[in-house]
């Protein structure tokens, strides 16, 4: 079985359409899991501390066209958390914070500690493979060493004790990852490659 993993859409309809078409071309049977930040919140973190009961239209960039494309399993990112805070809309709070499938963990990544140069400090997790987004940079981490991922690079995970995998971003780079549960591989994908 294959899983297509996307992250960080930030309300970009054009980018999402391109990535969904690429997934359809490469792995049409693969279920899609989104690691959060579907929407772009238009309210700053500072203002979000005080604003409440805003309409979704004032709190986020959204359109009917974009929302019709959201037909996949998703978890909650920091953008959804902020939108829920300022709107009070429960639908964003119903997105799970994580999804676990066997020895795989899917999480947005804003829960990690991040340095000023966007280096994460990973908490301890029992799962072997942790997929995340948040920093918009496709990479994988083995023993806390960041290795930038090029399009179509394949990571073999069968004999890895634990690996943290950033699938990149839809909005900035048209990136996604394909995980093969049988071959135990992650293939980093990018539209146009």
Helices and strands as residue ranges (DSSP letters): E 2-6, H 13-26, E 31-34, E 40-41, H 45-48, H 56-59, E 60-61, H 64-68, E 73-74, H 78-87, H 90-93, E 98-101, E 104-107, E 113-114, E 120-121, E 129-132, E 139-142, E 145-148, E 154-156, E 163-166, H 170-173, E 175-180, E 185-190
